[in-house]
Amino acid sequence: MNQAPPSGTPGVSVLMSCYNGGRWLGEAIESVLAQTYADFEFIMVDDGSKDDTLEIIKRYAAKDQRIVVIAKPNTGLGDSLNAGIAKARGAWIARVDQDDLCEPARLERQLAFAREHPEVVLLGSGFVEINEAGEVVAEHRYPRAHRALVSRLERLQAFFPHSSAFYSAGAARRAGGYNKLISRAEDWRFWLELSLQGRIACLPAPLVKIRKHPGQMSLHGSGVRQICDAAAAAVCHLLLKAGRRDPSAARDEAEWGEFREWVGAKVDQYGIPEQRKAWWEARDKFVSSGGGPAGLLRFGASLLASGHALALLRNKFFGSNLPRRLAGEWAARSNTKPGGLI
């Protein structure tokens, strides 16, 4: 294996949190170890797995001294990533999930861009979507510029995947790491916090392969829990930008619980769960058809039959104004309480 010397400070810390990931973990690890840029440490956090995940990690660690193993009880993704951030020695942190793959030049290309653009604190990339068998389903690209990317976060549009994220370790620590209160969209809140510290950017080239499969956390309940947490994260960000109190800032579980319950009720009120269900049903038809023209036809027919096609396509291309609307409603609601937001 192409290993860098163990002494000195690595240029990059690759960070992976694992939980019961034995099925695809070896392939994911090998895609990191095969990088053309070799001066990295690979921090692997086992979050209390009950399968053979930790044994797989240890086997690779015995062969490659760049691997740093953290074994801990199960406390969730955000807490595990924060443990890795605290341990990281590199100036940059590259995220990758246990079931995803890095293209060989990923680290080399992202590090080169980051060094050429010192104002950037977060860099993503496009990605190739693969299925359980590793077959290509689709390719996804995103805007390159800071303003367009922040707008996508604030308007709940599709964003570059967590596994493509490459961010400043110093900025991550200043932001306080991942907010554990936002359990299904911790990355969404984190990206918005980083956007207030510097610029965010995206390389259009697909530098990672993202595996979509039924076991993913983001797909549970047609992604409704995730969209609720993403909406809550965007509302917190908009409140903060407006000089209001961010309900997630104190990381108080009681305060957050009240706010999160309110956001969830509003998401239900505006019919988001039905829309998300329609989207995932249509998407399943696309994937099961093997993509291509036949898949697109089945996808379109399913959306039209759902009755949500116009709303979903509008949100896809123009985003949702729901977070901005909810930020205004929460601010007005909070102003009626003793010790309101102003």
TILUM-369457 format. One record per atom (N, C-alpha, C, CB): x, z, y. Coordinates in pm, whole numbers, plus 50000, padded with zeros to 5 digits. Glycine has a CB too. Example, Ala and Ser with C-alpha at 12.3 -4.5 7.8 and 13.67 -1.06 7.14 Angstrom:
2
513195078049431
512305078049550
513205078049670
511315090549553
512855070849775
513675071449894
512905078750003
514085057249940
END
This chain:
342
500835000049880
500005000050000
500875000050126
499065012250000
500364993950233
501104992750358
500945005450440
500614980450440
501825015150417
501705028150481
502695029550597
501935039350380
502215036150702
503095039550814
503785052750782
502305040450948
504915055550844
505575068450823
504655080050857
506855069250905
504705091050782
503805102250805
504155110150930
503805111250688
505395109150979
505785117051096
505285110451223
507315118651100
505225118451330
504795113051458
503295112851472
505325099151477
502815108151589
501395107751619
500855093751590
501125111751765
499825092451508
499275079251479
498575073351600
498305079951361
498515060151606
497825053751717
496325055251707
498175039251723
495805055851583
494355056351560
494055066551452
493815042351520
492945073551469
492405082051363
491115075651313
492145096851414
491115071051190
489885065651130
489095077651077
490195055251014
487795077851106
486975089451072
485775085250987
486495096551200
485695091250869
484585088650778
484015101850729
485035079850658
482705103550742
482015115050683
481295110250558
481005121550785
481435117850449
480875113650321
479925124050266
481995110950220
478825119250211
477905127950138
477285120050024
476795133750233
477615123949902
477095117249782
477255102049793
475615120849760
478455097849828
478685083649853
479485076549747
479365081949982
479545081949628
480425076649525
480235062049491
480265084449403
479025056949505
478725043349458
479595032749526
477255040149482
479745033249659
480485022949731
481735028449800
479585016349833
482035041049778
483095047549855
484465041049834
483175062049819
484805037949710
486105031949684
486315019049760
486275029449536
485305010649763
485394997949835
485585000449985
484144989449810
484855010350039
484985013550182
486385018650213
483925024050223
486915027350130
488265032850152
489305021650149
488595043650046
489195012950051
490185002350038
490164992850157
489944994449909
488994990950217
488924982150335
489654988250454
487474979350371
489725001550459
490485008350564
491975007750534
490025023050578
492355010650412
493775010950376
494414997050383
493945016650236
493604986650380
494134972950384
494244967450526
493244963750300
494114975850629
494164971150766
495534965150801
493844982550862
495534954750885
496794948750931
497544958151024
496514935351002
496824967051092
497454977451174
497554989951086
496624980351307
498774994351062
498995004750961
499245018751017
500155001050876
499475019951148
499825032951206
498565041051237
500665031051335
497905045551132
496695053551149
496685065051049
495425044851132
495895075051082
495545085350984
494075082950948
495775099951040
493725086650827
492375084150777
491745097650742
492395074450652
490925102750833
490295115850814
488995113950737
490035123050950
488945119850618
487755118750533
487145132550516
488115112550395
485915133950563
485215146850559
484175146350449
484555150150697
484315154650348
483295155650245
482325166650285
483925158550104
481075162750309
480045171850360
479265178350245
479085164450454
480005184950156
479355192150046
478685183249944
478355201550102
479335172149910
478735162749814
478515169249677
479615150449799
477485164349607
477175169549474
477535159549365
475695173049464
478035147849404
478455137949305
479995137849299
477895123749339
480585126649266
482045126049250
482765121749378
482385116449138
482095122749492
482685118149618
484025124849647
481735120749733
484085138049637
485315145149671
486445141449575
485095160249668
486125139449447
487155135649351
487715121849385
486575135749209
486845112649428
487295099249467
488225100249588
486095090049498
487825108149686
488655109949806
490035115349768
487965119449907
490055125349683
491335131549644
492215121849567
491085144049559
491625113249487
492415103449412
493125093849507
491525095549315
492425089249608
493035080349706
494065087749791
491965074049796
493765100349825
494695108249906
496025110449834
494075121749943
495965111449701
497195113449624
498085101049627
496845116949479
497495089449657
498235076849660
498665072749800
497405065949599
497955077549902
498235073250039
498255085450131
497175062750088
499435088650185
499605100750263
498955100050401
501065103650279
498405088550438
497685087750565
496315094250557
497535073250607
495835096750436
494495102650420
494565117750439
493915099250280
493685122750528
493545137050556
492175141250502
493675140150711
492155150950413
490915155050346
490375167950409
491145157150195
489115167650446
488405179750491
487215181550398
487945178650642
487175192450324
486055195650236
485305207550295
486555198750090
484005206250313
483215216550378
481825217150318
483125214050529
481105228150342
479705228750298
478865218350372
479115242850320
477705215250315
476825205150374
476175210550501
475755200850273
476565204650615
475985208650745
475505196650825
477015216450826
475575184650769
475055173050838
476135164250898
474115177450944
475715152050935
476645142050983
477325146051113
475935128951002
476535150251213
477115153651342
478175164451333
476045157951437
477885174951258
478835185951244
480095181351171
478185197651170
479925172751071
481085167550997
481965158851084
480615159750875
481345150351166
482125141851256
482845150251361
481225131451323
482205160751407
482865169551505
484085176351443
481875180151557
483985179851314
485145185551246
486285175551241
484765190051103
485945162951219
486965152551217
487565149951354
486385139651163
486735150151459
487235148351595
488205159551631
486065147951696
487865171751593
488745183151622
490105181651552
488065196251577
490115175351437
491345173851358
492165161651399
491005172851210
491515151851462
492155139051489
493375140351579
491165129651553
494455133251543
495685133051623
495835120251703
496895134851534
495105109951666
495205097251735
494535097451871
494615086351651
494985088751960
494345087552092
493005080552081
495255079852189
492815073051973
491565065851950
490995069451814
491785050551961
489685069751807
488985072751682
488145060751643
488085085551696
488325056251520
487555044951467
486615050251360
488505033851408
485325048451381
484345053151285
484065042751177
483055056751355
483805047551056
483305038950950
482515047550853
484475031450878
481395042450804
480575049850710
480995047050567
479105046350729
480555055550477
481005055350339
480545043050260
480535067650270
479555035750310
479055024150237
479315011050312
477585025650211
480095011750420
480394999850500
481844995450481
480115002550649
482174983550531
483494977750511
484084973050644
483434966050413
485394974650658
486124969750775
486804956550741
487164980150825
486724946950833
487524934850817
489004938550837
487074923850919
489934931450774
491344935550776
491944937550915
492154925450704
491544929651014
492144930451148
491324939051243
492304916551206
490364946651192
489504954351281
490284963551374
488534962551200
491104972451318
491834982051401
492784975051497
492604991951314
493474964951449
494424957651533
493734951651655
495114946551452
492574945551634
491884938751744
491254948851841
490794929451689
490674959551789
490054969251879
491084977051958
489174978951799
492194980651895
493234987951967
493854979152076
494324992751870
494074966452046
494644957352147
493724956352268
494884943452086
492424955152244
491464954352355
491464967252436
490054951352302
491474978652366
491434991552435
492664993452523
491325003152334
493824989252474
495044990652552
495054981352673
496264988052464
494414969852660
494344960452772
493284964152875
494074946452719
492344972952836
491254976852924
491164992152927
489894970552877
492034998653005
492095013353004
490835020153056
493255017853087
489965012753121
488705018553170
487685020253058
488125009853280
487915013852943
486965014252832
487185026852748
487115001652743
486105034252723
486165046352639
485445044552505
485565058252714
484645033852496
483915031152372
483835016052352
482475037452375
484225011752233
484254997552201
483594995352065
485714992052201
482644986252061
482014982651934
482334968351897
480504984551941
481604963151799
481794949151758
480514944151694
482994947751661
480454930951678
479384925251598
479584928951452
479334909951615
478614925351369
478754928851227
478034918751139
478194942851200
478484918451015
477814910750910
477004920550826
478854902850821
475754917750810
474884926150727
474964921350583
473414925750778
475204930850492
475254927650349
474234936050273
476684929850292
473864931550156
472924939150074
473664947849974
471964929650000
472934953749883
473544962849786
474614956149701
472484968549695
474444943249677
475404935849594
476584930549674
474704924349524
476594933149806
477664928249890
477454914049939
478944929049816
476264908549919
475964894949961
475564894850109
474834888949875
476004884550182
475714883550325
474244880350346
476604872750391
473614888250434
472204886350468
472054879950606
471454899750464
472834885050703
472734879950840
473964884350918
471424885050911
474174878051034
475244882051125
474614886151258
476284870451144
475144896951317
474574902251440
475664903451547
473914916051414
475314899351669
476234900451783
475514907251899
476764886551826
476294912851990
475744920752100
476424916952231
475924935752072
475824920852344
476464918052474
477844924452481
475584923152590
478694918852567
480054924052582
480164934452693
481014912752609
479324933252797
479534940552922
478884954252924
479024932553037
479494963352999
479044977253011
477574978253051
479904984653113
477204971553161
475854973253212
474804968653111
475684965453343
475044957353047
474084952352948
473974961752828
474484938352901
475084967552787
475074976652672
474364989652706
476504979552627
474604995152824
473915007452864
472415004852873
474455012552999
472044993252927
470624989852935
469984989552796
470444976253003
470694984352698
470154984152561
469934998252509
471094976452467
470855007352539
470685021152495
469505027752565
471965029252521
469375025552693
468295031752770
466935025752736
468565030252919
466915013652683
465655006652654
465415005152503
465664993052720
466185012552422
465965013452277
466064999952206
464615019552250
466984991552252
467214978852184
468324980352081
467564967752284
468384970951990
469414971351885
470794972351949
469324958751794
471644980651886
472964983451941
474004981751832
473024997752002
475264980051874
476304978251772
476354990251679
477674975951837
476704987951552
476594998551451
477645009551470
476724992551312
477285021351423
478165032951429
479495029951362
477505045151364
479455022351254
480675019251180
481615009851254
480335013151047
481165004051366
482054995551445
482635003051564
481314983151493
482215015551585
482595022951706
484075026851705
481735035351721
484705024751819
486125027651841
486185034451977
487035014551834
486465047651979
486325054752106
487495064152134
485035062652105
487635067252261
488705076052308
488505090152254
488765076152462
489515095552190
489425109252138
489275119252253
490665112652053
489985116952363
489875125852478
488495125752538
490885122052582
487905113952554
486545112952607
485545119452513
486175098352631
485755117852383
484865123952284
484875139152296
485255119752143
486045144752315
486135159352327
485535164152459
487595163952316
485765156652566
485165160552695
483635160152689
485665151252807
483105151152608
481645150152593
481095161052502
481275136552539
481985168652438
481525179152347
481215174252208
480315185552403
481655162052176
481395156652043
479935152752026
481775166751938
479545151151902
478175147351869
477255159451886
478085141751724
476095157051946
475105167651965
474315169251836
474165164552085
474495180451768
473885182451636
472375183951641
474485194551571
471805186351759
470355187451769
469685174151741
469965192451908
470375163151773
469775149751760
470225144051626
470185140351880
469595148251520
470135146251386
470045132051334
469445155251291
469125123851383
469005110151333
469495099751433
467565107351295
469895104151551
470405094851652
471525101451731
469275090251747
472365109051661
473465115951729
474415106051795
474235124651630
474555094251734
475415084151794
474815078751924
475655072651696
473485077251931
472825071952051
473105080852172
471305070752027
472955093852152
473215103252262
474695103352298
472745117452225
475545102652197
476985102852219
477435090852300
477725103352085
476925078952265
477295066852339
476875067952486
476665054352274
475685073352510
475215074752647
476075084752725
473755079352649
476505095452658
477395105052724
478745098552756
477595117452635
479275090652664
480545083852689
480405073652801
481035077052561
479225067452814
479025057352919
479115063353058
477685050552901
478975076553070
479095083253199
480555086853230
478235095853201
481425085753129
482845088953147
483705076653174
483375096153025
483245065153131
484025052953147
483175041053108
485305053353062
483815029853083
483095017753047
482945016752896
483825005353102
481865010452855
481695007052714
481694991852702
480375013352655
482124986852588
482274972452570
482044969052423
483684967652616
481944956252396
481724951752258
482434938552236
480214950452228
483164937652126
483744924952083
482694917352003
485054927252000
482424904852036
481354897651965
481674894751819
481064884752035
482934893751785
483294890351647
482834901251551
484824888351634
482344897351433
481904907351333
483114913551263
480964900751229
483504925451308
484684932051252
484364941851140
485424939251360
483074943651112
482664952451003
481524945950924
482234966351057
481384950550801
480244946750719
479394959150696
480704940350582
478124958250730
477214969650721
476274967550603
476404971550854
476294976850511
475474975650391
474104982050414
476184982150270
473054974150395
471694979250407
471144981950267
470784969250484
470654994150248
470104997650117
469075008850134
471235002050019
468185010650038
467075020150054
467515034650074
466195019449934
468705038350031
469135052250042
469605056250181
470215054849946
469685046850274
470205050150406
469265059350482
470445037450486
469875068950554
469105078350633
468265071350738
470035088450699
468805060950800
468105054350910
466845047050864
469035044550978
466725044350734
465565037150685
464435046250639
465965028250573
464665059250635
463645068550591
462445067850684
464195082950584
461245067150625
460035066750704
459985054750797
459925079350785
460465043150750
460505030850830
461305032650958
459095026350863
462215042250960
463035044351078
462335051651191
463515031251129
461145057351166
460395063951273
461125076251324
458995067951225
461685084451234
462405096351278
463595092251366
462885104651157
464265081551327
465415077051404
465005072351543
466145065751329
463905064651552
463485059651682
463005071051771
462365049051667
462405081451711
462005093151790
463225100151849
461205103151702
464265101851768
465465108551817
466215099751917
466385112151701
466205086451896
466835077451992
466095077852126
466865063051937
464755078352120
463965079352243
464275092452314
462455078352212
464355103352237
464675116352296
466055116052361
464605127452190
467025109752296
468365108752351
468365100852482
469315102252251
467635089752484
467575081452605
466885088952719
466845068352577
465825096352688
465135104152792
466075114752850
463855110852734
466815121652765
467775131752812
468785125452908
468505138352693
469285113752871
470265106752954
469665103053090
470755094152883
468445097753090
467805093753215
467495105753303
466515086053186
467125116853242
466905129153320
468205133653385
466335140353231
469295133353309
470595137353360
471025128353476
471655137053248
470855115253461
471215105853567
470405108353695
471015091453518
469175113053678
468305115553793
468525129353854
466855114153752
469515136653802
469795149953854
468875160653801
469715149754002
468205157753692
467295167353629
467985174353511
466015160153580
467315183953457
467865191453345
467755183253217
467145204953329
468855182253146
468915175453017
468535185552909
470335169352990
467395183752840
466955193452738
467925195452624
465655189352683
468865185952603
469815187352493
471125193652537
470095173852432
471305195652670
472605199952721
472995213852674
472605199552872
472055223152676
472365236952637
472485238352486
471285246452689
472025228052413
472035228152267
471305240352213
473475227952214
470205243752283
469355254952245
468255249552152
468735261952371
468185254652030
467275248951932
465815250851971
467525255151796
465465262252032
464065264552070
463645254852180
463875279152118
464475253452283
464155244152392
464095229852340
465205245252506
465065226252255
465075212752201
463855210252115
466345210452120
463445220152035
462295218451948
461035215352026
462085230951865
460835222152138
459665219352222
459715205252277
459585229452338
460885201252327
461045187852384
460895177052278
462415186652453
461545179052163
461495169052056
460075167352002
462455172951941
459335178251992
457945177451946
457095169552046
457365191651925
457355171752174
456625164552278
456925149652273
456965170152417
458215146152258
458585131952248
457935125652125
460125130352241
457965132652011
457355127351889
455875124551906
457565137051776
455175133651975
453745131551999
453505119252087
453125143952065
454385117352186
454255105752275
454555092852200
455195107252395
455555093152113
455885081352033
454695077551945
457145083951947
454045087551887
452835084951808
451735079251895
452345097851739
451555084952013
450505080752105
450635066052143
450525089352230
451875061552160
452095047652200
452205038052082
453335046752284
451905042751963
451815033951847
453135029251789
451035022251882
454235036451820
455545032151772
455655032451619
456625040951833
455125042851549
455255043051403
454655030751335
454595055551347
453475026351383
452855014551324
453695002151349
451445012551380
454265001251469
455114989851500
456364989751413
455514989951648
456995001451396
458205002151315
457914998751169
458825016151325
456785003551120
456415000550982
456234985450964
455115007950942
455574979051062
455374964551054
456704957151056
454484959751170
457634962051140
458954955551150
459704956451017
459784962051262
459734968350957
460494969950834
459854962650717
460634984650800
458514961850714
457864954050609
458214939250621
456344956050615
458234934250747
458604920350768
460064917950733
458334916250913
460894927550770
462324926250742
462594926450591
463114937550811
461884934750517
462034935050372
461694921550310
461134945950311
460694914850366
460334901550315
461444891450344
458994896750377
462084892850460
463204884150494
464354886050396
463684886750638
464704898850372
465834901850283
465534897750140
466174916850288
464314900750093
463964897549954
463924882449930
462624903749918
463764874750037
463764860050026
465164854250032
462904853950135
466174862950052
467544858350060
467904852650195
467784848049956
467124856050297
467404851150433
467114836350444
468864853950470
467754829650540
467574815350559
466184811850609
467834808250431
465854798850612
464554794350664
463364800550590
464454779250654
463454801550458
462344807350382
462124821850421
462604806250231
463214829250438
463104843150478
462514844650617
464444849850473
462924835850709
462384836350845
460894833450847
463114826350935
460444824050763
459014821050756
458214833050706
458774809050664
458724839550603
458024851350550
458064862850651
458644855950417
459184864150720
459314874450824
458274872150934
460754874350884
458204859850986
457264856751092
455824858551049
457474842751141
455504854050928
454134855350879
453724869950867
453974848350745
454664878250821
454364892550806
454134899050942
455504899650732
454954895651041
454774901351175
453434897151235
455904896951268
453084884451221
451814879651276
450634886651210
451694864451258
450714888551080
449624895151007
449474909751048
449854894250857
450564915951094
450514930251130
449764932951259
451914935751142
449704922751346
449074924751476
450004930751580
447874933551462
451284933251542
452244939351634
453334929651677
452874951451569
453164916851648
454234907251671
454644906551818
453814893551624
453684905751909
454014904452051
454774916552103
452754902352133
454284928652067
454944940852114
456364941852059
454134953252074
456544938551933
457854939551871
458834929351927
457744937951720
458384917251947
459264906952002
459604909952148
458624893051990
458634915152222
458914918952361
459974929852367
457634923652432
459844939752280
460834950552278
462194945452232
460364961852187
462204935952139
463484930752090
464244923652201
463254921151972
463544915452279
464224907352380
464354914152515
463504894452396
463414923052548
463434929152681
463574944352678
462184925452754
463454950152560
463574964652550
462264971752581
464654969552643
462304984852567
461124993052589
461315001652714
460855001952466
460245002852792
460295011752909
459815025752875
459465006053023
459615028352744
459115041452702
460015052952746
458955041752552
461355052252726
462185063552769
462065066552919
463635060752735
462035056153001
461915058353145
460555064653179
462095045153222
459525059953113
458185065553136
458155080353094
457115057553057
458735083252978
458715097152930
459595106153016
459185097752785
460695100853069
461535109053157
460745113353280
462795101253199
459965103953336
459135107453451
458065117653416
458485095153508
457445115953300
456395125253258
456955139153232
455695120053133
458125139853167
458715152953136
459155160053264
459915151253041
459715152453358
460125158453485
458925164253558
460835148153572
457815156753562
456615161653630
456045173653558
455565150653640
456075173153424
455565184453344
456405196953367
455555180753195
457715195153370
458615206553385
458535212653525
460045202353354
458185204553622
458095209753759
456925219153778
457965198253858
455995219153682
454845228353691
455165241953630
453615222253620
456365243053567
456765255653503
457615264053597
457525252853373
457635277153578
458575285453655
460015281053623
458385300853624
460835279953728
462225275653707
462305261453658
462915284853608
461505252353718
461455238253678
462775231253701
460375231153754
462735218153690
463965210353686
464635208553821
463685197153628
463915209953928
464525207454059
465305219554105
463445203854163
END
